[in-house]
């Protein structure tokens, strides 16, 4: 079995495992955000809102959004403008998709690399959130890691066929 065949054998399973883990993390964070919002709103009725609820909401939103990014990248479920799709057919269509994946990988990789350096600096400087004192660098590291993982997903899409997209209804 060649290296390419071996990668095509284990890579989809590895991506599926990462996908499942990130889905659980994002789902748990979303549930926690929903619960926090409910408790905070109910607490306001009794003049006992949750201390630091805004900061917690911001942190949970980072987890939800950035954990979903690699999954969206692998499945190509992001917003796409199909202006030139009618022009590209066959091989030209595949080449255009590879070029776009390379551009996305470069963009996500560049921003992820910059975020990684920023996260390191924020931890070294001891930056913490205003009310709760949570180290901001931890969340910036999460952002950087998810951006770099999204870049890797776009690179993998150039060499390994991702799963077929789920059927969606056309909006008219």
C-alpha positions as CSV (number, residue, x, y, z in Angstrom):
1,X,0.0,0.0,0.0
2,X,1.5,3.3,-1.0
3,X,1.7,6.4,1.2
4,X,-1.1,8.1,-0.5
5,X,-3.4,5.1,-0.2
6,X,-2.4,4.8,3.5
7,X,-3.3,8.4,4.1
8,X,-6.6,8.0,2.3
9,X,-7.3,5.0,4.6
10,X,-6.7,6.5,8.1
11,X,-7.0,10.3,7.4
12,X,-10.8,10.3,7.0
13,X,-11.2,8.4,10.3
14,X,-8.8,10.8,12.1
15,X,-10.7,13.8,10.7
16,X,-14.0,12.3,11.8
17,X,-12.6,11.8,15.3
18,X,-11.4,15.4,15.5
19,X,-14.7,16.6,14.0
20,X,-16.6,14.7,16.7
21,X,-14.4,16.1,19.5
22,X,-14.8,19.7,18.2
23,X,-18.5,19.2,17.8
24,X,-18.8,18.1,21.4
25,X,-16.7,21.0,22.7
26,X,-18.7,23.5,20.6
27,X,-22.0,21.9,21.7
28,X,-21.1,21.9,25.4
29,X,-20.0,25.6,25.1
30,X,-23.2,26.5,23.4
31,X,-25.3,24.7,26.0
32,X,-23.3,26.5,28.8
33,X,-23.9,29.8,27.0
34,X,-27.6,29.1,26.8
35,X,-27.7,28.1,30.5
36,X,-25.7,31.1,31.6
37,X,-27.9,33.5,29.7
38,X,-31.1,31.9,31.2
39,X,-29.7,32.0,34.7
40,X,-28.4,35.6,34.3
41,X,-31.7,36.9,32.9
42,X,-33.7,35.1,35.6
43,X,-31.2,36.5,38.2
44,X,-31.8,40.0,37.0
45,X,-35.4,39.7,37.9
46,X,-34.4,39.2,41.5
47,X,-31.5,41.7,41.4
48,X,-28.9,38.9,41.5
49,X,-27.4,38.6,38.0
50,X,-24.4,36.3,37.5
51,X,-21.1,38.1,38.2
52,X,-18.9,38.2,35.1
53,X,-21.7,36.9,32.8
54,X,-20.6,39.1,30.0
55,X,-17.0,37.9,30.2
56,X,-18.1,34.2,30.4
57,X,-20.4,34.8,27.4
58,X,-17.5,36.2,25.4
59,X,-15.3,33.3,26.3
60,X,-17.9,30.7,25.5
61,X,-18.6,32.4,22.1
62,X,-14.9,32.1,21.3
63,X,-15.1,28.3,22.0
64,X,-18.3,27.9,20.0
65,X,-17.1,29.8,16.9
66,X,-13.5,28.7,16.7
67,X,-14.2,25.0,17.5
68,X,-16.7,25.0,14.6
69,X,-14.2,26.6,12.1
70,X,-12.2,23.5,11.3
71,X,-15.4,21.5,10.8
72,X,-16.8,24.1,8.5
73,X,-13.6,24.3,6.6
74,X,-13.3,20.5,6.0
75,X,-16.9,20.2,4.9
76,X,-16.8,23.4,2.8
77,X,-19.9,24.6,4.6
78,X,-18.7,28.2,4.7
79,X,-20.3,31.0,2.6
80,X,-19.4,30.6,-1.1
81,X,-20.1,32.9,-3.9
82,X,-20.8,30.9,-7.0
83,X,-20.3,33.7,-9.6
84,X,-17.9,31.7,-11.8
85,X,-19.2,28.2,-11.2
86,X,-21.0,28.1,-14.5
87,X,-17.8,28.8,-16.4
88,X,-15.6,26.2,-14.7
89,X,-16.4,22.6,-15.5
90,X,-14.4,19.4,-15.0
91,X,-10.7,19.9,-14.4
92,X,-11.0,23.7,-14.3
93,X,-13.5,23.4,-11.5
94,X,-11.2,21.1,-9.5
95,X,-8.2,23.4,-10.1
96,X,-10.3,26.5,-8.9
97,X,-11.3,24.6,-5.8
98,X,-7.7,23.7,-5.0
99,X,-6.6,27.3,-5.6
100,X,-9.3,28.6,-3.2
101,X,-8.4,26.0,-0.6
102,X,-4.7,27.1,-0.9
103,X,-5.7,30.7,-0.4
104,X,-7.9,29.9,2.6
105,X,-5.1,27.7,4.1
106,X,-2.6,30.6,3.7
107,X,-5.0,33.1,5.2
108,X,-6.0,30.9,8.2
109,X,-2.4,29.8,8.7
110,X,-1.1,33.4,8.6
111,X,-3.7,34.7,11.1
112,X,-3.3,31.6,13.3
113,X,0.5,32.0,13.4
114,X,0.0,35.7,14.4
115,X,-2.5,34.7,17.0
116,X,-0.1,32.2,18.4
117,X,2.5,34.9,19.0
118,X,-0.1,37.2,20.5
119,X,-1.3,34.4,22.8
120,X,2.3,33.8,24.0
121,X,2.8,37.6,24.7
122,X,-0.5,37.9,26.6
123,X,0.4,35.0,28.9
124,X,3.9,36.4,29.4
125,X,2.4,39.8,30.2
126,X,-0.1,38.2,32.6
127,X,-3.1,39.7,30.8
128,X,-6.4,38.6,32.5
129,X,-10.0,39.4,32.0
130,X,-11.3,42.4,33.9
131,X,-13.8,40.9,36.3
132,X,-13.0,37.2,36.6
133,X,-9.2,37.3,36.2
134,X,-9.1,34.5,33.6
135,X,-5.9,34.5,31.5
136,X,-6.8,35.9,28.1
137,X,-3.9,34.0,26.4
138,X,-5.6,30.7,26.9
139,X,-8.5,31.7,24.7
140,X,-6.2,33.3,22.2
141,X,-4.2,30.0,22.1
142,X,-7.5,28.2,21.4
143,X,-8.2,30.6,18.6
144,X,-4.8,30.2,17.1
145,X,-4.9,26.4,17.3
146,X,-8.4,26.3,15.6
147,X,-7.2,28.7,12.9
148,X,-4.1,26.5,12.3
149,X,-6.3,23.4,12.3
150,X,-8.7,25.0,9.8
151,X,-5.7,25.8,7.6
152,X,-4.6,22.2,7.8
153,X,-8.2,21.1,6.8
154,X,-8.0,23.3,3.7
155,X,-4.6,21.8,2.8
156,X,-6.0,18.3,3.2
157,X,-8.9,19.2,0.9
158,X,-6.3,19.7,-1.8
159,X,-5.1,16.1,-1.6
160,X,-7.9,14.0,-0.1
161,X,-11.5,14.2,-1.1
162,X,-13.7,15.4,1.8
163,X,-17.1,13.8,2.4
164,X,-19.8,14.7,0.0
165,X,-21.8,17.7,1.3
166,X,-25.3,16.9,2.7
167,X,-28.2,17.6,0.4
168,X,-29.6,21.1,1.1
169,X,-32.8,22.7,-0.1
170,X,-32.3,25.5,-2.6
171,X,-33.8,28.8,-1.5
172,X,-35.6,30.7,-4.1
